[in-house]
Amino acid sequence: MKENVSQSPPPIVRNRFERVRELFTKHVIPSYGRFELVLSHGVGSHLFDVNGRRYLDLGGGIAVCSLGHAHPAITEALVEQSSKLVHVSNLYYTEPQGRLAEALVDLIGPGKCFFSNSGAEANEGLFKLARKFGHDEGRFEIITATNSFHGRTLAGIAATGQDKVKKGFEPMVSGFRHVPYNDLASMRRAISPATAAIMIEGIQGEGGVTPATPEYLLGLRALCDEKKLLLLMDGVQCGHFRSGRFQSFQRILEGVPGGEKFLPDGVSMAKSLGGGFPMGAFWVRAPYADLLSAGTHGTTYGGSPLACAVALRILDVIDEEKLAENARLIGDFLCEGLEQIAKNYPQYVKTVRGMGLMLGFELAPDIASLAVEGKMPSSLLASRLQEEGLLVIPAGQNVLRLLPPLNLSRGDAEEGLIMLERVIAKLGA
Ligand SMILES: Cc1ncc(COP(=O)(O)O)c(C=O)c1O
């Protein structure tokens, strides 16, 4: 971030910013491109940097902070559960894990859950499920979509339909192929005798906020039934009520004939599930729920009493405060505001996409003020928004994403739109 002269921090604070930066330069592996911002604390939908400057956080830790920052219910659940039991391993039963599995099954459909520590691990579990499912017939292949994102493990990058995550890490784990998203005919053509499963995101996130069409989802279900394949949905980013329903496929298929009966065979979850406490999970539909039998899959930390107590409390707050409805209402409000900005500045904003509180807008190509050799226009705009006091997340070259807390208020949404329009209006200057 360029230093704003009017808000120049006193030297002692400036030193703190530089000291933290220096620690990273010296000691942290530089695998991330980071914004020039050292954050110190947060409250609700706002974050504060070490200079004391306040930012409206519409990135939500990349769709993680479902209840915003420093929510008292999360603090309370952490304190309460950690004073009883933090961890015991999966050699034993604990009540919070059982209760959370029950809650997730109630929200998706008849089946069972496994708990992991991240989204990539949740997807790994589903990849293993697919291999186990196809094993006796020699089937192992999983088809995913172009522009998808499924995590950074070796299988995750092989599954991801974007070359940039694979580069330098070849040879890829075998058995993954990609076909264009929302293109049922391509998917049908890609199926081979070795195919065991299809995995897609209900709304592609990293790929630029692109929802699946209802026809695609229903078509994939029919195709998987016909060819005896597992239909796996990656709900890591688009799940957990972000769309206005627990899973995005439930929202996309609302009111669509046949939609109410739709169920995938596996769903991965993470991010908003733990609201910032690292955890992941995957659900498997009833007929396949016992395929991963004792000894076939595991993790030391997954489903700890602490993680599950936090996730259960988040589900309670979402229910008590009607946050699914809030995601719809505030999402619609934000979406209309973005569409108005796109109408006012068609030379800068090409399209607005998404649903609920998972929204993205695509920049027009060739915006002269965002053309800097070696830099993505989306990142350059995100930096300018940061200077204005607004945090958003780039998705690829030209898309910016809004993934705010599910309890974002209308006032905060209005503030965000005003800041956004102010910065976009100046793109020609
Ligand atoms: C759709 C999707 N799947 C998987 C992942 C990987 O999750 P994690 O970073 O928790 O491993 C992400 C992360 O952004 C994601 O967006």
The ligand as an SDF file (V2000), in Angstrom:
LIG
                    3D

 16 16  0  0  0  0  0  0  0  0999 V2000
  -13.1450  -24.7400   -4.0030 C   0  0  0  0  0  0  0  0  0  0  0  0
  -11.9570  -24.9640   -3.1260 C   0  0  0  0  0  0  0  0  0  0  0  0
  -11.5600  -26.2140   -2.8690 N   0  0  0  0  0  0  0  0  0  0  0  0
  -10.5050  -26.4650   -2.0780 C   0  0  0  0  0  0  0  0  0  0  0  0
   -9.7860  -25.4400   -1.5070 C   0  0  0  0  0  0  0  0  0  0  0  0
   -8.6070  -25.7550   -0.6390 C   0  0  0  0  0  0  0  0  0  0  0  0
   -8.9320  -25.4870    0.6920 O   0  0  0  0  0  0  0  0  0  0  0  0
   -7.7600  -25.2730    1.7620 P   0  0  0  0  0  0  0  0  0  0  0  0
   -7.0480  -24.0380    1.3820 O   0  0  0  0  0  0  0  0  0  0  0  0
   -8.4890  -25.1710    3.0750 O   0  0  0  0  0  0  0  0  0  0  0  0
   -6.8940  -26.4790    1.6900 O   0  0  0  0  0  0  0  0  0  0  0  0
  -10.1590  -24.1150   -1.7720 C   0  0  0  0  0  0  0  0  0  0  0  0
   -9.3640  -23.0050   -1.2200 C   0  0  0  0  0  0  0  0  0  0  0  0
   -9.4430  -21.8790   -1.6300 O   0  0  0  0  0  0  0  0  0  0  0  0
  -11.2690  -23.8670   -2.5930 C   0  0  0  0  0  0  0  0  0  0  0  0
  -11.6540  -22.6290   -2.8850 O   0  0  0  0  0  0  0  0  0  0  0  0
  1  2  1  0
  2  3  1  0
  2 15  2  0
  3  4  2  0
  4  5  1  0
  5  6  1  0
  5 12  2  0
  6  7  1  0
  7  8  1  0
  8  9  2  0
  8 10  1  0
  8 11  1  0
 12 13  1  0
 12 15  1  0
 13 14  2  0
 15 16  1  0
M  END
$$$$
